[in-house]
Amino acid sequence: MSTVTESVDVQVPIRTAYDQWTQFESFPQFMDGVESITQIDATHTRWVTKVAGVTREFDAEITEQHPDERVAWKSTGGDTKHAGVVTFHRLSDDETRVTIQLDWEPQGLVEKAGSAVGVDSHQVKADAKRFKEFIENRGIETGAWRGDVDRPDAGV
């Protein structure tokens, strides 16, 4: 399993940063390698990613979601094992620290080699920077889902 953690400080209120992160279908606008995410229902998504020329599809379940605090998910089927958690920390009324942790299992030679030399870490850092630019340039979220999910048995 490969684990990558990255933090970025965004110049928007915590509610704005959190609300934008709940809009999974907008991820391709700031996440390189994410082709699409389809929201199936309140806690299930279907992802299509393409990294280093390798396309992967998988379903994911939101395992924990608490407004303005955290969103966690894990893959439930498909081409890859993937899990993540994003936490939101209020720094001031108009500044939020967003911390992203991704755990994934590289498949095949290309992904394993890329992970070994830190390509995944570089990718998450670049995506965090693009999220910062995306939300700061907009100033407001594209939507919000403020539901509360707690599935401790699902794990991350």
C-alpha positions as CSV (number, residue, x, y, z in Angstrom):
1,M,0.0,0.0,0.0
2,S,1.3,3.5,-0.9
3,T,0.3,6.4,1.4
4,V,0.5,10.0,0.4
5,T,-0.4,13.0,2.6
6,E,-0.5,16.6,1.6
7,S,-1.8,19.8,3.1
8,V,-2.8,23.1,1.5
9,D,-4.0,26.4,3.1
10,V,-6.9,27.9,1.1
11,Q,-8.1,31.5,1.5
12,V,-11.8,30.6,2.0
13,P,-13.9,29.9,5.0
14,I,-14.0,26.2,6.2
15,R,-17.6,25.8,5.1
16,T,-16.7,26.8,1.5
17,A,-13.7,24.5,1.3
18,Y,-15.7,21.6,2.8
19,D,-18.8,22.1,0.7
20,Q,-16.7,22.2,-2.5
21,W,-14.9,18.9,-1.5
22,T,-18.4,17.2,-1.2
23,Q,-18.9,17.9,-4.9
24,F,-17.1,14.8,-6.2
25,E,-18.2,15.3,-9.8
26,S,-16.2,18.5,-9.9
27,F,-12.9,16.7,-9.1
28,P,-11.8,16.4,-12.7
29,Q,-11.7,20.2,-12.8
30,F,-8.7,20.3,-10.4
31,M,-7.5,16.7,-10.1
32,D,-5.2,15.6,-12.9
33,G,-5.7,11.9,-13.7
34,V,-9.4,11.9,-12.6
35,E,-11.4,11.5,-15.8
36,S,-14.8,11.4,-14.1
37,I,-16.6,10.7,-10.9
38,T,-20.3,9.9,-10.9
39,Q,-22.3,10.3,-7.7
40,I,-24.5,7.2,-7.5
41,D,-26.2,8.1,-4.2
42,A,-25.4,10.0,-1.0
43,T,-22.6,7.6,-0.1
44,H,-21.5,5.9,-3.4
45,T,-19.4,7.1,-6.3
46,R,-17.9,5.6,-9.5
47,W,-14.5,6.8,-10.4
48,V,-12.6,6.7,-13.7
49,T,-8.9,7.6,-13.5
50,K,-6.1,7.7,-16.0
51,V,-2.6,8.0,-14.7
52,A,0.6,7.3,-16.7
53,G,-1.6,6.1,-19.6
54,V,-3.4,3.5,-17.4
55,T,-7.1,3.8,-17.0
56,R,-8.7,2.4,-13.8
57,E,-12.4,2.3,-12.8
58,F,-13.6,1.6,-9.3
59,D,-16.6,2.2,-7.1
60,A,-16.1,4.0,-3.7
61,E,-18.1,4.3,-0.6
62,I,-18.1,7.3,1.7
63,T,-17.3,5.7,5.1
64,E,-17.3,8.9,7.2
65,Q,-18.4,12.4,6.6
66,H,-18.9,15.2,9.2
67,P,-19.6,18.7,7.9
68,D,-16.7,21.1,8.1
69,E,-14.4,18.3,9.6
70,R,-13.7,15.3,7.3
71,V,-14.7,13.1,4.4
72,A,-13.4,9.6,4.2
73,W,-13.9,6.9,1.5
74,K,-12.7,3.6,0.3
75,S,-13.0,1.6,-2.9
76,T,-15.5,-1.2,-2.9
77,G,-14.8,-2.8,-6.2
78,G,-13.1,-2.3,-9.5
79,D,-9.5,-2.1,-10.8
80,T,-7.8,-0.7,-7.8
81,K,-7.7,-0.6,-4.0
82,H,-8.0,3.0,-2.9
83,A,-8.9,4.9,0.2
84,G,-8.7,8.5,1.4
85,V,-9.6,11.0,4.0
86,V,-9.7,14.8,3.7
87,T,-9.8,16.9,6.9
88,F,-10.6,20.6,7.2
89,H,-9.0,22.8,9.9
90,R,-10.1,26.4,10.5
91,L,-7.1,28.7,10.6
92,S,-9.2,31.9,10.7
93,D,-12.6,33.1,9.5
94,D,-11.3,33.2,5.9
95,E,-8.5,30.5,5.9
96,T,-8.7,26.7,6.0
97,R,-6.1,24.0,6.0
98,V,-7.1,21.1,3.9
99,T,-5.2,17.8,4.5
100,I,-5.5,15.0,2.0
101,Q,-4.4,11.5,2.8
102,L,-4.6,8.8,0.0
103,D,-3.8,5.1,0.4
104,W,-3.7,3.1,-2.8
105,E,-2.2,-0.2,-4.0
106,P,-0.1,0.3,-7.1
107,Q,-0.8,-2.3,-9.8
108,G,1.7,-3.3,-12.5
109,L,5.2,-2.3,-13.2
110,V,4.5,1.3,-14.2
111,E,2.4,2.2,-11.2
112,K,4.8,0.5,-8.8
113,A,7.8,2.2,-10.3
114,G,6.0,5.6,-10.2
115,S,5.0,5.1,-6.6
116,A,8.6,4.2,-5.7
117,V,10.0,7.4,-7.1
118,G,7.3,9.6,-5.6
119,V,5.1,10.3,-8.7
120,D,2.0,9.8,-6.6
121,S,3.2,12.3,-3.9
122,H,3.9,14.8,-6.6
123,Q,0.5,14.2,-8.1
124,V,-1.4,14.8,-4.8
125,K,0.7,18.0,-4.2
126,A,-0.2,19.3,-7.6
127,D,-3.9,18.4,-7.2
128,A,-4.0,20.2,-3.8
129,K,-2.5,23.3,-5.4
130,R,-5.1,23.1,-8.2
131,F,-7.9,22.8,-5.6
132,K,-6.6,25.9,-3.9
133,E,-6.6,27.8,-7.2
134,F,-10.0,26.4,-8.1
135,I,-11.8,27.4,-4.9
136,E,-9.9,30.7,-4.3
137,N,-10.7,31.9,-7.9
138,R,-14.3,30.9,-7.5
139,G,-14.6,32.3,-4.0
140,I,-17.7,30.1,-3.5
141,E,-18.5,26.4,-3.7
142,T,-20.2,24.9,-6.8
143,G,-22.6,23.1,-4.4
144,A,-22.8,21.3,-1.1
145,W,-23.9,18.1,0.6
146,R,-23.9,18.6,4.4
147,G,-25.1,15.1,5.3
148,D,-23.4,13.2,8.2
149,V,-22.1,9.7,7.5
150,D,-20.6,7.4,10.1
151,R,-19.9,3.8,9.1
152,P,-17.1,2.7,11.5
153,D,-17.4,-0.9,10.3
154,A,-16.5,0.3,6.7
155,G,-13.0,1.4,7.8
156,V,-10.6,3.4,5.7
